């Protein structure tokens, strides 16, 4: 097995559109991409644009205390979210809220509008994984 440690360095056997990955591809912490917003941040650890996945997008979401991310959906993929720290209220299906704490997980099918609100006193940290290496996000009306 070959291990790749260079940014955007998929093994030569990986071609655009491939649905498999035969070799390991490592992305160092210094190579992640972080998107900051007023409510918190998203740090991407795996995905096609990072060059280390052809099947999934994986990241860490942080929502600041007292904040929430916007209502949105993912038209091309499902999402699994695991709370690693803090407490959130996950809003789904027309305003239904589900409170979640450390270790709790939720699976969200593609196209389902949702958002998360931090209901704790510390940053809420969540592991997020998507069933596509090309995750799409669409803002929804509230």
N, C-alpha and C positions, 0 to 999 in steps of 0.2 A: 504494500500500500504506500502510495506517495502522499506526503503531507505538504500542502502549500501554505506559505506564511506571508505571501506578498498580497497587498491590497489589489482587489479586482483581478486576481490571478486564478481563474478557474482552470482546472486541469485541461490539457489540450483535447481530451476526449469529450468535453462538454461543448455542445454547440447551441446556439440560440434555438429555443423551442424544445430542447431535450427535457424529458420528464424524469431523468435519472441522474444520479451523481455517483460515480464509481470510486472517487478518491476523497479523502478528507481535505477540507479547506479551512484554515484557521484565520480568524479575524482578531487582531489584537485590540485591546481596549482603546488604545490611542487611535484606532482606525474607525471606530464607531461614528455614526452620524447622529447628532442631537438637534432636535427641533424644539425651540423654546416658545412658549406662549404665556399670556397673562395668568392662566390657570395652572401652569406647570410645564412639563416637558415630555417628549418622546425620544428615547435613545434607541436607535436601530442597531441590532447585533447580527442579523442575517437577512438576506434578501437578494434578489437578482441585481439590483443597482449596486449593492455592496460587493457583488462578485463571489459570494460564498454559499449561495443556495439557488437551486432551480425548482424547489417544491414549496418553500415556506417563507414567510416573513416573521421575524422574531424580534421582540424588543422589550424595553422596560418603560412603563408609563409612570409618571409622578404627578400627582394632583396635590396642589398646596392646600393646607388647612383652610376650610371655608370656601373653597373654589369648586368649580365643576367644569368638565369639558363640554363642548357644544353637542347637541343632539346630532347624530350622524348614523350612517349605515355603510356597509361594505358590499357593493353590488356584485363583486366577483369572488367573494370568499367568506368562509365562516371564521369565527374568532373564538379562541379560548383565553380567558383572563383568570389569573390566579392572584389573589391579594397576598403580598409578601409582608406588608407592614401597614398598619393603620386600619381605618374603617371607612367604608364607602356605602352609599346607597346607589345601587345600579337601577336606572330608570329604563323600563322597557314597555312595549305594547301599550301605548296610549296613556302613559303616566304611572303604570304599576311600578312600585319600588320594592327592591329586594335588598335588605341590609346584608353586608358581607364584611367579614373580618379576616385576620391572618389565616391563611391556609384554605379559605373558601375559594371555589372555582365556579365559573359560569361559562357555558358554551352558547354562543350566539350564532344562529344560522345567517347565511348571506341575506342581505336586504332588510334585516330587522333593525329599525331605528332604535338607538340606545344612547345613553350617556351615563357618566359616573359623577357623583357628587361626594366630596370628602366631608364626612360627618364627624371626623375626629379632630383632635387638637394637634396632631403631627402630620407631616406629609404622608400621603397614602402612596405606597409603591406597589405596582402590579407588574407581573410577568404577562406579556401578551404574545400570542402566536396566531398566525393566520394561515389558511390552507392554500395560499398562493404566494409565490415568490414576487409577484407583482401586485401587492395589496392596493386596492383602490378605496378611497374614502369619499363619501358624498354627504354634504351638510343637509340636514332636514329642517323643515319648518316646525316650530314649536306650537 
